[in-house]
Amino acid sequence: MKTKQLLLILPLLCFSIGMAQQSNIIALDEVILSDAKLKYFSKGLKVEVLTDSTMNRNGSTLTNLLQFNSNIYFKENGFGMVSSASFRGTNASQTAVVWNGININSQLTGQTDFNTIIPQNYNSVSIRSGGGSVQYGSGAIGGSILLNDSFLFEKHFCNTLQLGYGSFNTKRVDYRTAYGSSKLSLNFGVNYNASDNDYKYLGTDRKNENGAFNTLNINASLGYLISNSQLLKFYHTAFFGDRNFSGTLTAPSNDNYRDVNARSLVEWSHFNETKVQRLKFAHLYERYRYYFNRERPEFSFGRTNSYILNYDAKYELGRVTLNGIGELSTIVAEGTSIENATRNQATGTFMFSHEVTNTFNYGLNIRQELVTDYQSPLLVSFDSKYQVSKSYDINFNASKNYRIPTFNDLYWSGAGAIGNKDLIPETSKQAELGQNISGNKYKLNLTAFYIASDNLIQWRPDNSGIFSPRNVKEAEQYGAELALELQQTWGKHQLRLKNLYAYTKSLDKETKNQLIYVPEHQFTSNLAYQIQSWDFYYQWLYNGPVFITTDNSEKLSGYHVSNIGLEHNFPLSKKIDCTLGLKVNNIFNENYQNVAYRPMPNRNFNFQFITKF
């Protein structure tokens, strides 16, 4: 580790420790959320928080939720299989998923499988567009998906049971409970999904022969108010998946994939009128087993354990907010085709926010890391927000971001491929300008963005045909996003409409070709009509054509997918509330693929019953 890097990081660590001195009481809201960076240091960025009703209608997986409620393009290797995201034209490993302030992208692949996350288990699901590597680390280049739990310290006890059954023998059971008092807050949820998943391949006489899956997800959080100035929190989530992997139109499949993802986080907070300090310890575990033939015992595997110790202190001085963060982490990985590998990392982050007036705010953030197996860049971000009037404001942000090589990139050792320990991180520079106009019955957002990336990691063959990753490509992404929300109420009627449009160019700067699996045009629209206890909704998604070869010689056609749903709410008593729902997916029976040769389901039905007591 270089002396220059040590000089950069040590003041940040010392700043964090030095802030822990005062002790007056402040509002508990300051420390309820573990990810305070979202509230205090993202004011110049585009952030959208999804509502409970939206999650109830699309909440079986994070993929289902986001593909109809965001500008993110999803690639699924068949319904329910591995799902990856393309955010603003970047690839899956350049989209960060953040759980209570902790980046949970896989240390093996660098990305998150969005079909392993149940959004209804969380109190808040937010979409943070643009670069976020200073706050959230590796991979937060195109954008970040933020999953947060919260606590309620008042007397309450409530339960929610959700049962679902649908086409292809699809079954779903969700149970969530919350209990609280003035000192204690407890949340617990368990989810089970299973399906034969044997949908027809439209236009053929075949069906999805090897797509059955079952998954179990457990989520728990506990908050205990030690005193008027101290709070102890515990979070845990675990996912267990057993999925046969669907074949393609050109090749059948008989393989199976079993994975486990478990995360635990303990957090102690101390707070007063001007300062909040937090101490966190997290353990992240991931493991997969891939069976080439599900009827045989042989398998390949990969496994990682990550240990994270984090201390941060936020200090408010009038209109200025300062935050210093120090973090130490150790990651240990092993697998069938990976040498035993360890990565140690020390990180220092400093964040500054200044509310100059009631209408103008700006922030400056920096981050420096020391890592054992590569040299990390110094990261800087700047953001600002100016409220021109009560109904119009302007946001701007710019940042330098990065993605570190994964363990697969560095240490893979297998037939026909070998890792490269000399890789350096991908880096990018991005800028974004957004405008927001709002009134009593409408909201309008227009955002333009630009991303320039260097040293992108690509796996390429050498003269002997052996594949190895290299830092070879430069790319740029630019485009515009439009969001329009309308709401009208008259008498007992309510109408809501939300439209999203994204124009995205994602280019290889050398060839000027569009990168693969990036639609140039994407629309989503959600229409909801409510009259008394009845709700009707319509969802529409359009993804434009995407190229599937780097020379842009082959592409997948664009497609339209529409869903409709009807819900009826009725109380059984003063304390028991029920909802019955019917949803028809792909109502027009569109024959479409978002990954080449992997058809998605034909028209299908889902019945849902929800009771709250």
C-alpha positions in Angstrom: 0.0 0.0 0.0 1.4 3.4 -1.0 2.2 6.1 1.5 0.2 8.6 -0.6 -2.9 6.4 -0.3 -2.4 6.1 3.5 -2.2 9.9 3.8 -5.5 10.2 2.0 -7.4 7.6 4.0 -6.2 8.2 7.5 -7.7 11.7 7.9 -11.1 10.4 7.0 -10.9 7.6 9.5 -9.7 10.1 12.2 -12.5 12.4 11.3 -15.0 9.7 12.0 -13.6 8.9 15.4 -13.3 12.5 16.4 -17.0 13.3 15.9 -18.1 11.0 18.8 -18.1 13.5 21.7 -21.5 15.2 22.4 -24.7 13.7 24.0 -28.0 15.6 23.8 -31.3 14.0 22.7 -32.6 14.5 19.2 -35.6 13.0 17.3 -35.4 9.2 16.9 -36.1 9.6 13.1 -32.5 10.5 12.6 -31.3 6.9 13.2 -34.3 4.7 12.2 -32.9 4.1 8.7 -29.5 2.5 8.5 -28.8 4.1 5.1 -28.8 7.8 6.1 -26.7 8.6 3.0 -29.9 8.3 0.9 -31.6 11.0 2.9 -28.8 13.5 3.5 -26.4 13.1 0.7 -28.5 12.4 -2.4 -30.4 15.6 -2.8 -29.1 16.4 -6.2 -29.9 12.9 -7.6 -33.0 11.3 -9.1 -34.5 9.0 -6.4 -37.8 7.3 -6.6 -39.4 5.4 -3.7 -41.9 2.7 -4.7 -45.3 2.6 -2.9 -46.8 -0.3 -1.0 -49.6 -0.8 -3.5 -47.1 -1.0 -6.3 -45.1 -3.7 -4.5 -48.2 -5.7 -3.7 -49.1 -5.9 -7.4 -45.6 -6.8 -8.6 -43.9 -8.0 -5.4 -43.2 -11.7 -6.1 -39.6 -10.8 -7.1 -37.6 -7.6 -7.5 -37.5 -8.3 -11.3 -41.3 -8.3 -11.6 -41.5 -5.1 -9.5 -38.8 -3.0 -11.4 -39.5 -4.1 -15.0 -42.9 -2.4 -15.0 -42.0 0.5 -12.7 -38.6 1.7 -13.8 -36.4 2.3 -16.8 -34.2 -0.7 -16.1 -33.9 -3.4 -18.8 -33.9 -7.0 -17.5 -32.4 -10.1 -19.0 -33.9 -13.4 -17.8 -32.8 -16.8 -18.8 -36.4 -17.9 -18.8 -39.0 -16.9 -16.3 -37.8 -17.3 -12.7 -34.2 -18.1 -13.8 -31.2 -15.9 -13.2 -32.2 -12.2 -13.8 -29.7 -9.4 -14.4 -30.2 -5.6 -15.0 -29.1 -3.0 -17.4 -29.4 0.5 -15.9 -28.8 3.4 -18.3 -27.1 1.2 -20.8 -24.6 -0.2 -18.4 -24.2 -4.0 -17.7 -25.4 -6.0 -14.8 -22.3 -5.7 -12.7 -22.5 -1.9 -13.0 -25.8 -1.8 -11.1 -25.5 -1.9 -7.3 -28.1 -3.5 -5.0 -27.8 -2.0 -1.5 -29.3 -3.6 1.6 -29.6 -1.3 4.6 -26.5 0.6 3.4 -24.5 -2.5 2.5 -23.6 -3.3 -1.1 -24.7 -6.9 -1.6 -23.5 -7.6 -5.2 -22.0 -11.0 -5.6 -18.3 -11.2 -4.9 -18.1 -14.0 -7.5 -20.0 -12.5 -10.4 -20.2 -8.8 -9.4 -23.9 -8.7 -9.9 -27.2 -9.5 -8.1 -29.8 -12.0 -9.3 -33.0 -9.9 -9.0 -35.1 -13.1 -8.8 -33.6 -13.9 -5.4 -35.0 -10.8 -3.7 -38.6 -10.4 -2.4 -39.3 -6.6 -2.3 -42.4 -6.9 0.0 -40.0 -7.9 2.8 -38.7 -4.4 3.0 -40.3 -1.2 4.3 -38.8 0.8 1.4 -37.5 0.0 -2.1 -35.9 3.0 -3.8 -34.4 3.5 -7.2 -31.4 5.9 -7.2 -30.3 6.8 -10.7 -26.8 7.7 -11.7 -23.3 7.1 -10.2 -23.1 6.2 -6.5 -19.7 4.6 -6.0 -18.6 7.1 -3.4 -21.5 6.1 -1.2 -22.1 2.5 -2.1 -18.8 1.2 -3.5 -18.1 -1.1 -6.5 -20.6 -1.4 -9.3 -22.8 1.7 -8.5 -22.3 3.2 -12.0 -25.6 3.1 -13.9 -27.6 3.3 -10.7 -28.5 1.6 -7.4 -31.4 -0.3 -6.0 -31.9 0.4 -2.3 -33.6 -2.0 0.1 -34.3 -0.6 3.6 -35.9 -1.9 6.8 -37.3 0.6 9.3 -38.7 0.5 12.8 -41.8 1.8 14.6 -41.4 2.4 18.3 -45.0 2.6 19.5 -47.5 -0.1 20.6 -48.6 -2.1 17.6 -49.1 -5.7 16.5 -50.1 -6.4 12.9 -50.0 -9.4 10.5 -50.3 -9.9 6.8 -50.9 -13.2 5.0 -50.8 -13.4 1.3 -51.7 -16.5 -0.7 -51.4 -16.8 -4.5 -52.1 -19.5 -7.1 -51.7 -19.3 -10.8 -50.9 -20.8 -14.2 -48.2 -23.5 -14.5 -49.1 -24.7 -10.9 -47.5 -21.6 -9.5 -47.9 -21.2 -5.7 -47.0 -18.4 -3.4 -47.3 -17.9 0.4 -46.2 -14.7 2.2 -46.5 -14.0 5.9 -45.3 -10.9 7.6 -45.7 -9.7 11.2 -44.7 -6.6 13.0 -44.7 -6.0 16.8 -43.7 -2.9 18.7 -43.7 -1.0 22.0 -42.0 2.2 23.1 -38.7 0.3 23.5 -38.9 -2.6 21.0 -39.7 -3.0 17.3 -39.8 -6.4 15.6 -40.5 -7.3 12.0 -40.5 -10.8 10.5 -41.4 -12.2 7.1 -41.3 -15.5 5.3 -42.0 -16.2 1.6 -42.3 -19.4 -0.4 -42.6 -19.5 -4.2 -42.9 -22.6 -6.3 -43.9 -23.4 -9.9 -43.7 -26.1 -12.5 -43.1 -23.2 -14.9 -43.9 -25.4 -17.9 -45.3 -22.7 -20.1 -45.6 -23.1 -23.9 -43.1 -21.8 -26.3 -45.4 -19.7 -28.5 -45.0 -20.5 -32.2 -43.7 -24.0 -31.6 -45.1 -27.3 -30.3 -42.7 -27.3 -27.4 -42.8 -26.0 -23.8 -40.4 -25.2 -21.0 -39.4 -28.7 -19.9 -36.8 -27.9 -17.3 -38.0 -24.7 -15.6 -39.4 -25.8 -12.3 -38.3 -23.9 -9.2 -39.0 -23.4 -5.6 -37.6 -20.6 -3.3 -37.7 -19.8 0.3 -36.9 -16.3 1.7 -36.7 -15.3 5.4 -36.4 -11.7 6.6 -36.2 -10.4 10.2 -35.3 -7.1 11.9 -35.2 -6.1 15.5 -34.7 -2.7 17.1 -34.2 -2.0 20.8 -34.1 1.5 22.2 -31.5 1.2 25.0 -32.0 4.8 26.1 -33.1 8.2 24.8 -29.8 8.4 23.0 -28.8 4.8 22.1 -30.4 2.3 19.7 -29.5 -1.3 18.9 -30.6 -2.9 15.6 -30.3 -6.3 14.1 -31.1 -7.4 10.5 -31.1 -10.8 8.9 -32.2 -12.2 5.6 -31.7 -15.5 3.9 -32.7 -16.9 0.5 -32.7 -20.6 -0.4 -33.2 -21.4 -4.1 -33.7 -24.7 -6.0 -34.1 -24.0 -9.7 -33.9 -26.2 -12.8 -32.4 -24.1 -15.5 -34.6 -23.7 -18.6 -33.2 -24.8 -22.0 -33.3 -22.7 -25.1 -35.1 -23.0 -28.5 -32.0 -24.7 -29.9 -30.9 -26.9 -27.0 -32.7 -28.8 -24.2 -31.5 -28.6 -20.6 -31.3 -31.0 -17.7 -29.3 -28.9 -15.2 -30.1 -27.6 -11.8 -28.9 -24.6 -9.7 -29.1 -24.4 -5.9 -28.0 -21.2 -4.1 -28.0 -19.8 -0.7 -27.6 -16.1 0.2 -27.6 -15.0 3.9 -26.9 -11.6 5.3 -26.7 -10.4 8.9 -26.1 -6.9 10.2 -25.8 -5.6 13.8 -25.8 -1.8 14.3 -25.4 0.3 17.4 -26.3 4.0 17.2 -25.7 6.9 19.5 -27.3 10.3 18.8 -27.8 13.8 20.2 -29.0 17.2 18.9 -26.1 17.7 16.4 -24.5 14.3 15.9 -25.2 10.7 15.1 -22.6 7.9 15.3 -23.1 4.4 14.1 -21.1 1.2 14.5 -22.0 -1.7 12.2 -20.8 -5.3 11.8 -22.1 -7.3 8.8 -21.6 -10.9 7.6 -22.6 -11.8 4.0 -22.6 -15.4 2.8 -23.2 -16.7 -0.7 -23.0 -20.2 -2.1 -24.1 -21.9 -5.2 -24.0 -25.5 -6.5 -24.5 -26.1 -10.2 -25.5 -29.6 -11.3 -24.7 -30.3 -15.0 -27.3 -33.2 -14.8 -29.9 -32.8 -12.1 -30.2 -36.6 -11.9 -26.5 -37.1 -11.0 -24.6 -36.0 -7.8 -21.7 -34.2 -9.5 -21.7 -30.4 -9.2 -19.4 -27.4 -9.4 -19.6 -24.8 -6.7 -18.6 -21.3 -5.5 -18.7 -19.8 -2.0 -17.8 -16.5 -0.3 -17.8 -15.1 3.2 -17.6 -11.3 3.7 -17.0 -9.6 7.0 -17.5 -5.8 7.2 -16.8 -3.4 10.2 -18.1 0.1 9.6 -18.1 3.2 11.7 -19.6 6.6 10.7 -20.3 9.9 12.4 -22.6 12.5 11.0 -22.3 16.0 12.5 -24.6 19.0 11.8 -23.3 22.5 12.2 -26.1 25.0 11.3 -26.8 24.5 7.6 -23.7 22.3 7.1 -23.8 18.5 7.5 -20.6 16.5 7.7 -20.2 12.7 7.6 -17.1 10.7 8.0 -17.0 6.9 7.4 -14.3 4.3 8.1 -14.7 0.7 6.9 -12.7 -2.5 7.1 -13.7 -5.6 5.2 -12.4 -9.1 4.5 -13.7 -11.4 1.8 -12.8 -15.0 1.5 -13.8 -17.0 -1.7 -13.4 -20.5 -2.9 -14.8 -22.7 -5.6 -14.4 -25.5 -8.1 -12.7 -23.3 -10.6 -11.4 -20.6 -8.3 -8.2 -20.7 -6.3 -8.7 -19.9 -2.6 -8.7 -16.1 -2.6 -8.8 -13.4 0.1 -9.5 -9.7 -0.4 -8.8 -7.2 2.4 -10.0 -3.6 2.1 -9.9 -0.4 4.1 -12.1 2.5 3.0 -12.4 6.1 4.1 -15.3 8.3 2.9 -16.0 12.0 3.6 -19.3 13.6 2.7 -20.2 17.3 2.9 -23.7 18.9 2.4 -24.4 22.6 2.6 -27.9 24.1 2.6 -27.0 27.6 1.4 -30.6 28.8 1.5 -34.0 27.2 1.8 -34.0 26.8 -1.9 -30.4 25.9 -2.8 -28.3 22.9 -1.5 -25.0 21.3 -2.8 -22.8 18.5 -1.6 -19.3 17.2 -2.2 -18.2 13.6 -1.4 -14.8 11.8 -1.7 -13.8 8.1 -1.1 -10.5 6.3 -1.1 -9.9 2.6 -0.7 -6.8 0.5 0.0 -7.3 -3.1 -1.4 -4.8 -6.0 -1.3 -5.2 -7.2 -4.9 -5.6 -4.0 -7.0 -5.0 -0.2 -6.9 -8.2 1.7 -6.3 -8.9 5.2 -7.8 -9.8 8.2 -5.7 -13.5 8.8 -6.2 -15.3 12.2 -6.1 -18.9 13.2 -6.5 -20.7 16.6 -6.5 -24.5 17.2 -6.5 -26.7 20.2 -6.1 -30.4 21.1 -6.0 -32.0 24.5 -6.7 -35.7 25.1 -6.1 -36.7 27.7 -8.6 -40.3 27.9 -7.3 -42.7 25.8 -5.3 -43.5 23.8 -8.4 -40.1 23.7 -10.2 -36.6 22.6 -9.2 -33.4 21.6 -10.9 -31.0 18.9 -9.9 -27.4 18.3 -11.1 -24.8 15.8 -10.2 -21.4 14.6 -11.5 -19.2 11.8 -10.2 -16.3 9.4 -10.8 -17.3 5.8 -10.3 -15.7 2.3 -10.6 -16.1 -1.4 -10.6 -13.5 -3.8 -9.1 -12.6 -7.1 -10.8 -14.6 -10.0 -9.4 -13.0 -13.2 -8.0 -14.1 -14.9 -11.2 -12.3 -12.2 -13.2 -9.1 -12.5 -11.1 -8.8 -16.2 -10.1 -10.9 -18.4 -12.4 -9.0 -21.5 -13.4 -10.9 -23.9 -15.6 -10.9 -25.7 -19.0 -10.7 -23.1 -21.8 -10.5 -20.1 -19.5 -8.2 -18.5 -16.9 -8.5 -15.4 -14.8 -6.2 -12.3 -14.9 -4.6 -11.0 -11.7 -3.3 -7.9 -13.5 -6.8 -6.4 -14.1 -7.4 -2.9 -12.9 -10.9 -1.5 -12.0 -13.2 -0.1 -14.6 -13.7 3.6 -14.1 -16.3 6.0 -15.4 -17.2 9.7 -15.2 -20.8 10.7 -15.4 -23.0 13.8 -15.3 -26.7 14.3 -15.0 -29.1 17.2 -15.2 -32.7 16.8 -14.1 -35.8 19.1 -13.9 -38.9 18.5 -11.8 -42.3 20.2 -12.2 -45.1 19.4 -9.9 -48.6 20.4 -9.0 -51.6 19.1 -7.1 -52.5 16.6 -9.7 -49.3 16.0 -11.7 -45.5 15.4 -11.5 -43.1 15.8 -14.4 -39.5 14.8 -14.5 -37.0 15.2 -17.3 -33.4 14.0 -16.9 -30.5 13.9 -19.3 -27.3 11.9 -18.5 -23.9 11.1 -19.9 -21.5 8.3 -18.8 -17.9 7.7 -20.2 -16.3 4.5 -19.1 -12.6 3.3 -19.4 -10.9 0.0 -19.0 -14.1 -2.1 -19.3 -13.4 -5.8 -18.5 -14.0 -8.2 -21.3 -13.3 -11.9 -21.7 -11.5 -12.5 -25.0 -9.6 -15.5 -26.5 -5.8 -15.5 -27.0 -4.0 -17.1 -30.0 -4.5 -20.5 -28.4 -8.3 -20.0 -28.0 -8.0 -19.7 -24.2 -10.4 -17.0 -22.8 -9.1 -14.5 -20.3 -10.4 -11.1 -19.1 -8.7 -7.9 -20.2 -9.1 -4.2 -19.7 -9.8 -3.4 -23.4 -12.9 -1.4 -24.1 -14.0 2.2 -23.7 -17.7 3.0 -23.9 -20.1 5.8 -23.5 -23.8 6.0 -22.5 -26.0 9.0 -23.0 -29.7 9.6 -23.1 -32.8 11.1 -21.6 -35.5 9.9 -19.2 -39.1 11.3 -18.9 -41.5 10.5 -16.1 -45.1 11.8 -16.0 -47.6 11.1 -13.2 -51.2 12.3 -13.2 -53.9 11.9 -10.6 -57.6 12.9 -10.7 -60.3 12.4 -8.0 -64.0 13.0 -8.4 -66.5 11.8 -5.9 -65.8 8.2 -5.1 -63.6 7.8 -8.2 -59.8 8.0 -8.4 -57.6 7.7 -11.5 -53.8 7.5 -11.5 -51.5 7.3 -14.4 -47.7 6.9 -14.4 -45.7 6.9 -17.6 -41.9 6.4 -18.0 -39.9 6.7 -21.1 -36.1 6.2 -21.6 -33.9 6.9 -24.7 -30.5 5.3 -24.3 -27.5 5.1 -26.5 -24.7 2.8 -25.2 -21.8 2.7 -27.6 -18.4 1.0 -28.0 -16.3 4.1 -28.6 -14.0 2.2 -31.0 -16.6 0.7 -33.3 -19.5 3.1 -32.6 -21.8 0.0 -32.3 -24.6 -0.2 -29.8 -23.6 -2.5 -26.9 -25.6 -5.7 -26.7 -28.9 -6.0 -24.8 -29.5 -2.2 -24.5 -32.8 -1.1 -26.0 -32.7 2.4 -27.5 -36.3 3.0 -26.6 -38.2 1.8 -23.6 -41.7 2.7 -22.3 -43.7 1.7 -19.2 -47.2 2.8 -18.3 -49.3 2.1 -15.3 -53.0 3.0 -15.2 -55.1 2.5 -12.0 -58.7 3.2 -11.4 -60.4 3.0 -8.0 -64.0 3.3 -7.0 -64.8 2.6 -3.4 -63.4 -0.9 -2.6 -62.7 -1.9 -6.2 -59.3 -1.4 -8.0 -58.6 -2.0 -11.6 -55.1 -1.6 -13.1 -53.4 -1.9 -16.4 -49.6 -2.3 -17.0 -47.8 -1.9 -20.3 -44.2 -2.4 -21.1 -42.4 -1.8 -24.4 -38.8 -2.7 -24.9 -37.3 -1.7 -28.3 -35.0 -4.1 -30.4 -31.7 -5.0 -28.8 -28.6 -6.3 -30.5 -27.3 -9.7 -29.5 -23.9 -9.6 -31.3 -21.1 -7.0 -30.8 -21.0 -6.2 -34.5 -24.7 -5.4 -34.4 -25.4 -8.0 -37.1 -28.2 -9.8 -35.2 -30.9 -8.5 -32.9 -34.0 -9.4 -31.0 -37.2 -7.8 -32.0 -38.9 -5.2 -29.8 -42.0 -6.3 -27.9 -45.1 -5.1 -26.0 -46.3 -6.8 -22.9 -49.5 -5.9 -21.1 -51.0 -7.0 -17.8 -54.4 -6.3 -16.3 -55.6 -6.8 -12.7 -58.7 -6.4 -10.6 -58.8 -6.2 -6.8 -61.7 -6.0 -4.3 -61.1 -5.0 -0.7 -63.6 -6.0 2.0 -63.4 -6.1 5.8 -64.4 -9.2 7.8 -64.4 -7.2 11.0 -63.0 -4.1 12.6 -59.6 -5.8 12.9 -59.5 -8.1 9.9 -59.2 -6.7 6.4 -59.2 -8.8 3.2 -58.4 -8.3 -0.5 -59.1 -10.6 -3.4 -57.3 -10.1 -6.7 -57.0 -11.5 -10.2 -54.1 -10.6 -12.5 -53.7 -11.7 -16.1 -50.1 -11.4 -17.4 -49.2 -11.0 -21.0 -52.9 -10.6 -21.9 -52.3 -10.3 -25.6 -50.2 -13.5 -25.7 -47.1 -11.7 -27.0 -44.3 -14.1 -28.2 -41.2 -12.4 -26.8 -37.6 -12.9 -25.6 -35.4 -10.6 -23.6 -32.4 -13.1 -23.9 -31.9 -14.7 -27.3 -33.5 -18.1 -27.8 -35.1 -18.1 -24.3 -38.9 -17.5 -24.7 -40.9 -15.9 -21.9 -44.3 -17.1 -20.7 -47.5 -17.0 -22.7 -50.7 -15.6 -21.3 -51.1 -16.7 -17.7 -53.3 -16.0 -14.7 -52.7 -15.4 -11.0 -55.2 -15.3 -8.1 -54.3 -13.6 -4.9 -55.8 -13.3 -1.4 -54.4 -10.9 1.2 -55.6 -10.6 4.8 -54.4 -8.1 7.4 -55.2 -8.6 11.0 
